[in-house]
């Protein structure tokens, strides 16, 4: 019997990194099987079993969504899922909540959960400190609100919220036609706040070099603005190195240097390099934020708002008064030098005083559910 984790890796580690941490900890109690719906993530899972539901080669990466949504590929993944949960005798399934904002995957996920329900498998929905990602299309935002709630109310036995209600209780990031307050109330009885999920072995920051990491990529308009502004001011910091991961495995444009600006493809285990850097500029995503909080890294958080999403904005400014990091919105980014001077000039972030043991807490909750039946 095992605990199954259903993750969806596409082009960023995001959700799958939280699954990695929780799965590794859960594997100390029970056998674990990790199922990636789409592609093999570039993560080394230290668990007994790993299965990939999408073990196929994409003929044209520019047409990835058209390819993975072919009927034969969808049926292949569904059949692989059924075979996997039966082969490894999955007793508890942990499913990320966010794929329901990608409407093209919703039908497939309903089928996964239906197959688990028929077999008496307990279903746990895993979400961040926000209930769901909003799709870029405004016409679909109400659909996502209701769809995720239907999933939780009908299929879920428990919802793990990877945050702390004392600093950011579960809220909806936008109220449209839906009554989002009622939607949260509908699932309130299933919520278990786990605390924030991170690499719990990550040590406190202690500066040993003058590296400044600018981790925003170059795949968004906001990131291009950040890149241009950093390029304008980098010469004012001749003793510092600005290291900018700018690509992924689909776009090879890194490996360049211009004075003290280094463009690199990818920084493996970036969080391990942040613990001794001079400063860090990044978006306000969940993983980056939690790494900053865990190690008290001198940082500037720039919450991404492209696509009218508010998740990073709300989280960044909820935490900002506690002085865990500095916050700059895109309209304020012209003042980056003033804030960066403060960050590299000996800034000491405050210790995060809320629950950051989400990895251990999540694994314990899953073990308790496993042992209940």
Buried (B, 14 or more C-beta within 10 A) or exposed (E): EBBBBBBBBBBBBBBBBBBBBBBBBBBEBBBBBBBBBBBEBEBEBEBEBBBBBBEBEBEEEEEBEEBBEEEEBBEBBBEBBBEBBEEBEBBBBBBBBBBBBBBEBBEBBBBBBEBBBEBEBBBBBBBBBBBBBBBEEEEBBBBBBEBBBEBBEEBBBBBBBBBBBEBBEBBBBBBEEBEBEEBBEBBEEBBBBBBBBBBEEBEEBEBEEBBBBBBBBBBBEBBEBBBEBBBEEBEEBEEBBBBBBBBBEEEEEBEEEEEBBBBBBEBEEBBBBBBBBBBBBBBBBBBBBBBBBBBBBBBBBBBBBEEEBBBBBBBBBEBBEBEBBBBBEBEEBEEBBEBBEBBBEEBEBEEBEBBBBBBBBBBBBBBEBBEEE
